[in-house]
Amino acid sequence: MTKYRNSKAALTSKTYNRESIESVTENIYEALSIIAKRSSQINLDIKKELHEKLEEFATHNDSLEEIFENKEQIEVSRFYERLPKPHAIAVEEWLNDNIYYRNTDEPSV
């Protein structure tokens, strides 16, 4: 289904060691900026995937009386609600060195 399904990211709030987050860049603000950008990418991926799956259930009727509760659609929505939040996935990826980044101020080698 989704590539974020097997993420070991925390489902609830979690405190992280500041040094472990800033150790790669040696700047907490730069590290958080990278994590925030990755979080936005993950959020867009998840949102796009959810909309594609829900499109399968869409009925293209203009009648408001014909609204059906589709159990499969509800299960798909619940699955995505139970996923870790994008920021938690991004932090986990950062701590596991799974995020590629480069400093554009430095000349390329």
Secondary structure, DSSP 8 states (H G I E B T S, - for coil): --TTTT----SS-----HHHHHTTTS-HHHHHHHHHHHHHHHHHHHHHHHHHHHHTT------TT-----HHHHHHHHHHHHS--HHHHHHHHHHTT------TTS---
